[in-house]
Amino acid sequence: MTENDIQSFAVIDAGTNSIKFHIGERAPGGIWRTVVDRAEVTRMGEGFGQERVITPAALERVVVAIQGMVDEAKQHGVQAMAAVGTAGLRIASNGPDVVAAIAARTGVSIEVISGEDEGRLAYLGARSGLGAFAGSLVVFDTGGGSSQFTFGSGSRVDERFSVEVGAVKYTERFHLDQPVSPESLRDAVAAIAADLARLDGRPSPDQLVAMGGVVTNITAVRHRLATYDPTVVQGTVLDRTEIDRQIELYRTQDAASRRSIVGLQAKREEVILAGACIVRTIMEKLGKQTLTVSDRGLRHGVLAERFGT
């Protein structure tokens, strides 16, 4: 096999809290190898407010991040690039203007996908990293602006939906970037639980798989990873006790103090408490004591669907 037989492709996933960037090399036979896989926290949804407007400052952070990713893709000689936008761009009142501005300044045309497509592609990405598994499966991806749920069995998708349950909203509403009392935390969890009512009364799946920046950061903290290692994160099993331990850890500290926690990615310190509460609430509603962490996600699903053989 020669270098000419290997093709590389890039995916940009523009989320409410972070922009994820992935470059994969595809060899003959459809075998993928990760070349680049990173995320940059841009807080696109910061200060959304009732008007749901992406601010000029947030747009500037997004443009700078995407331009850097475009430059990196060129350095690696990628054959093609796909860019998708999720909850932040779906619900922003100025979403189309932001997409147009990004295209004008970076040359990247972002396709804003539905919550259902986001769930389907995330399921495809997560499922590809599980190996042989035939039981009932729920895959969820909770981000800054929304959470996607996909219910299936093996490789079959039975149901998928998206709800506007994301870490940024609850962080701002309940000031979860600051130390909070147990009573205030209970109020926040109650609000999250109410907004996740669509999960009520469902049977407990054989396996629950979580993906996204919240859960991978929780996992990195669990393993005390000073340097993020996807091979350690992938497949980690987290239980409710560990999630509860981390919630208490974050609850008692402000964002500045959380920066010293080993494993917590820079700029995640503000939203990590809200994110952990969302994860814990999902586990409780679906009757699971444990979940399996997938380092794979939407970007891997996009890569497989758009550029797979």
C-alpha positions as CSV (number, residue, x, y, z in Angstrom):
1,M,0.0,0.0,0.0
2,T,1.3,3.4,-0.9
3,E,0.6,6.9,0.4
4,N,-1.6,7.5,-2.6
5,D,-3.9,4.7,-1.4
6,I,-4.6,6.6,1.8
7,Q,-7.2,9.4,1.8
8,S,-7.8,11.8,4.7
9,F,-11.0,13.7,5.5
10,A,-11.9,16.3,8.1
11,V,-15.0,17.0,10.1
12,I,-15.9,20.1,12.1
13,D,-18.7,19.8,14.7
14,A,-19.9,23.3,15.7
15,G,-21.6,22.9,19.1
16,T,-23.0,25.4,21.6
17,N,-20.1,25.1,24.0
18,S,-17.2,23.8,21.8
19,I,-16.0,23.2,18.3
20,K,-14.8,19.7,17.7
21,F,-12.3,18.9,14.9
22,H,-11.4,15.5,13.5
23,I,-9.2,14.3,10.7
24,G,-9.4,10.6,9.8
25,E,-7.3,8.7,7.3
26,R,-9.1,6.0,5.3
27,A,-7.1,3.1,3.9
28,P,-8.4,0.6,1.3
29,G,-10.9,-1.7,2.9
30,G,-12.5,1.2,4.8
31,I,-10.2,1.1,7.9
32,W,-10.0,4.5,9.6
33,R,-7.1,5.9,11.6
34,T,-7.4,9.1,13.6
35,V,-4.9,11.8,12.6
36,V,-6.3,14.7,14.6
37,D,-9.0,14.8,17.2
38,R,-9.4,17.8,19.4
39,A,-12.0,20.3,20.7
40,E,-11.8,24.0,21.3
41,V,-14.1,25.6,23.8
42,T,-15.7,28.7,22.2
43,R,-18.9,29.2,24.3
44,M,-20.9,30.0,21.2
45,G,-24.1,30.0,23.4
46,E,-22.7,32.3,26.1
47,G,-25.2,35.0,26.9
48,F,-27.9,33.6,24.6
49,G,-30.6,35.2,26.7
50,Q,-34.3,35.1,25.8
51,E,-33.6,36.4,22.4
52,R,-31.3,33.5,21.7
53,V,-28.8,35.6,19.9
54,I,-25.2,34.5,19.2
55,T,-23.1,37.6,20.3
56,P,-20.4,39.2,18.1
57,A,-17.8,38.2,20.7
58,A,-18.9,34.5,20.6
59,L,-19.0,34.6,16.8
60,E,-15.4,35.9,16.8
61,R,-14.2,33.1,19.0
62,V,-15.9,30.6,16.7
63,V,-14.4,32.1,13.5
64,V,-10.9,32.1,15.0
65,A,-11.3,28.4,16.1
66,I,-12.6,27.3,12.7
67,Q,-10.0,29.2,10.7
68,G,-7.3,27.4,12.7
69,M,-9.0,24.1,11.9
70,V,-9.1,24.9,8.2
71,D,-5.4,25.7,8.2
72,E,-4.6,22.5,10.0
73,A,-6.7,20.5,7.5
74,K,-4.8,22.1,4.7
75,Q,-1.5,21.2,6.3
76,H,-2.6,17.5,6.4
77,G,-3.7,17.6,2.8
78,V,-7.3,16.5,3.4
79,Q,-9.4,15.5,0.3
80,A,-12.6,17.0,1.7
81,M,-14.2,18.5,4.8
82,A,-17.7,18.3,6.2
83,A,-19.0,20.8,8.8
84,V,-22.1,20.4,10.8
85,G,-23.8,22.7,13.3
86,T,-26.0,21.6,16.3
87,A,-28.3,23.1,18.9
88,G,-26.7,26.5,19.2
89,L,-27.1,27.2,15.5
90,R,-30.4,25.5,15.3
91,I,-32.1,27.6,17.9
92,A,-30.3,31.0,17.5
93,S,-32.4,33.7,16.1
94,N,-29.4,34.9,14.1
95,G,-28.2,31.4,13.2
96,P,-28.4,31.9,9.4
97,D,-26.5,35.1,9.7
98,V,-23.8,33.5,11.8
99,V,-23.5,30.6,9.3
100,A,-23.1,33.1,6.5
101,A,-20.5,35.1,8.4
102,I,-18.5,31.9,9.1
103,A,-18.6,30.9,5.4
104,A,-17.5,34.4,4.3
105,R,-14.6,34.6,6.7
106,T,-13.4,31.0,6.7
107,G,-14.7,29.4,3.5
108,V,-16.5,26.7,5.6
109,S,-20.2,26.1,4.9
110,I,-21.8,24.7,8.0
111,E,-24.8,22.4,7.5
112,V,-27.1,22.9,10.5
113,I,-28.5,19.5,11.2
114,S,-31.7,18.5,13.0
115,G,-31.6,17.1,16.5
116,E,-32.8,13.8,15.1
117,D,-30.0,13.6,12.6
118,E,-27.6,14.6,15.3
119,G,-28.8,11.7,17.4
120,R,-28.6,9.3,14.5
121,L,-25.1,10.3,13.6
122,A,-23.9,10.2,17.2
123,Y,-25.4,6.7,17.6
124,L,-23.5,5.6,14.4
125,G,-20.3,7.0,15.8
126,A,-20.7,5.5,19.2
127,R,-21.9,2.1,18.0
128,S,-18.8,1.8,15.8
129,G,-16.6,1.8,18.9
130,L,-18.6,-0.8,21.0
131,G,-17.7,-4.0,19.2
132,A,-20.2,-6.8,19.1
133,F,-23.3,-6.0,21.1
134,A,-26.8,-7.2,20.5
135,G,-28.9,-6.0,23.4
136,S,-31.0,-2.8,23.9
137,L,-29.0,0.3,23.8
138,V,-29.5,4.0,24.6
139,V,-26.9,6.5,23.4
140,F,-27.0,10.0,24.6
141,D,-24.8,13.1,23.9
142,T,-25.3,16.0,26.2
143,G,-23.7,19.3,25.2
144,G,-23.8,23.0,25.9
145,G,-27.3,23.6,24.3
146,S,-29.1,20.2,24.0
147,S,-29.1,16.5,24.6
148,Q,-29.6,13.9,22.0
149,F,-31.0,10.4,22.7
150,T,-31.0,7.5,20.4
151,F,-32.7,4.2,21.4
152,G,-31.8,1.1,19.5
153,S,-30.9,-2.6,19.6
154,G,-27.6,-3.7,18.1
155,S,-27.1,-1.6,14.9
156,R,-30.9,-0.8,14.6
157,V,-32.2,2.6,15.5
158,D,-35.7,2.5,17.0
159,E,-36.2,6.1,18.1
160,R,-34.3,9.3,18.4
161,F,-35.0,12.8,19.6
162,S,-33.4,15.9,20.9
163,V,-34.3,18.1,23.9
164,E,-33.1,21.5,24.8
165,V,-31.3,20.3,27.9
166,G,-27.7,21.7,27.9
167,A,-25.1,22.7,30.4
168,V,-24.9,26.4,29.4
169,K,-28.6,27.2,30.2
170,Y,-28.6,25.7,33.7
171,T,-25.2,27.2,34.5
172,E,-26.5,30.6,33.7
173,R,-29.9,30.2,35.3
174,F,-28.7,28.7,38.6
175,H,-25.2,30.3,38.7
176,L,-23.5,26.8,38.7
177,D,-20.1,28.3,37.9
178,Q,-20.1,29.4,41.5
179,P,-20.2,27.4,44.8
180,V,-23.8,26.6,45.5
181,S,-25.7,25.3,48.5
182,P,-27.2,21.8,48.5
183,E,-30.7,23.4,48.3
184,S,-29.8,25.5,45.2
185,L,-28.3,22.4,43.6
186,R,-31.5,20.5,44.3
187,D,-33.5,23.3,42.5
188,A,-31.2,23.0,39.5
189,V,-31.6,19.2,39.4
190,A,-35.3,19.5,39.7
191,A,-35.4,21.8,36.7
192,I,-33.2,19.4,34.7
193,A,-35.4,16.5,35.6
194,A,-38.6,18.4,34.6
195,D,-37.0,19.2,31.2
196,L,-36.1,15.6,30.7
197,A,-39.6,14.4,31.3
198,R,-39.6,12.6,27.9
199,L,-37.4,9.9,29.5
200,D,-40.0,9.1,32.2
201,G,-41.5,5.7,32.3
202,R,-39.1,4.1,29.8
203,P,-37.7,0.6,30.3
204,S,-34.1,0.4,31.5
205,P,-31.8,-0.5,28.5
206,D,-29.2,-3.3,28.6
207,Q,-26.5,-0.7,28.0
208,L,-26.3,3.1,28.4
209,V,-23.6,4.9,26.4
210,A,-22.7,8.5,26.9
211,M,-20.6,10.8,24.7
212,G,-19.6,14.4,24.5
213,G,-17.4,16.8,26.2
214,V,-19.2,16.7,29.6
215,V,-18.8,12.9,30.1
216,T,-15.3,12.7,28.6
217,N,-14.2,15.4,31.0
218,I,-15.8,13.6,33.9
219,T,-13.9,10.5,32.8
220,A,-10.6,12.3,32.5
221,V,-11.1,13.6,36.0
222,R,-11.9,10.1,37.2
223,H,-8.6,8.8,35.7
224,R,-6.7,12.0,36.7
225,L,-5.5,12.5,33.1
226,A,-3.2,15.5,33.1
227,T,-3.0,14.9,29.3
228,Y,-6.1,13.7,27.6
229,D,-5.8,10.1,26.3
230,P,-8.8,8.9,24.2
231,T,-7.6,5.2,24.5
232,V,-8.1,5.5,28.3
233,V,-11.4,7.3,28.1
234,Q,-13.0,5.1,25.5
235,G,-14.9,2.3,27.1
236,T,-14.6,3.5,30.7
237,V,-17.5,2.5,32.9
238,L,-18.7,5.2,35.3
239,D,-21.1,4.6,38.2
240,R,-23.5,6.9,40.0
241,T,-21.1,7.0,43.0
242,E,-18.4,8.6,40.9
243,I,-20.8,11.1,39.3
244,D,-22.0,12.1,42.8
245,R,-18.5,12.5,44.0
246,Q,-17.6,14.8,41.2
247,I,-20.9,16.8,41.6
248,E,-19.9,17.5,45.2
249,L,-16.4,18.4,44.2
250,Y,-17.6,21.0,41.7
251,R,-20.5,22.2,43.9
252,T,-18.1,23.5,46.6
253,Q,-15.8,25.4,44.3
254,D,-16.0,28.3,41.9
255,A,-14.9,28.1,38.3
256,A,-11.4,29.5,39.1
257,S,-10.8,26.9,41.8
258,R,-12.0,24.1,39.5
259,R,-9.2,24.8,37.1
260,S,-6.8,23.0,39.4
261,I,-8.7,19.7,39.1
262,V,-6.6,17.3,37.2
263,G,-8.3,16.1,34.1
264,L,-10.7,19.0,33.6
265,Q,-10.2,20.6,30.3
266,A,-9.5,24.3,30.2
267,K,-12.7,26.4,29.8
268,R,-14.9,23.5,31.0
269,E,-14.8,24.6,34.6
270,E,-17.9,26.9,34.3
271,V,-20.3,24.3,32.8
272,I,-19.0,21.0,34.3
273,L,-21.3,21.0,37.3
274,A,-24.4,21.5,35.3
275,G,-23.2,18.9,32.8
276,A,-22.6,16.3,35.6
277,C,-26.1,17.0,37.0
278,I,-27.6,16.3,33.6
279,V,-25.7,13.0,33.3
280,R,-26.7,11.9,36.8
281,T,-30.4,12.7,36.1
282,I,-30.3,10.7,32.9
283,M,-28.9,7.7,34.7
284,E,-31.6,7.9,37.3
285,K,-34.5,8.3,34.9
286,L,-33.3,5.3,32.8
287,G,-32.7,3.2,35.8
288,K,-29.0,2.6,35.3
289,Q,-26.3,2.4,37.9
290,T,-23.5,2.6,35.3
291,L,-22.8,4.0,31.9
292,T,-20.1,3.3,29.3
293,V,-18.2,6.3,27.9
294,S,-17.6,6.7,24.2
295,D,-14.9,9.0,23.1
296,R,-16.4,8.7,19.6
297,G,-19.4,10.8,18.7
298,L,-21.1,12.9,16.1
299,R,-17.9,13.7,14.3
300,H,-17.1,10.0,13.8
301,G,-20.7,9.4,12.6
302,V,-20.4,12.2,10.0
303,L,-17.0,10.9,8.9
304,A,-18.4,7.4,8.4
305,E,-21.6,8.5,6.6
306,R,-20.1,11.2,4.4
307,F,-16.7,9.7,3.5
308,G,-17.1,5.9,4.3
309,T,-16.9,3.4,1.5
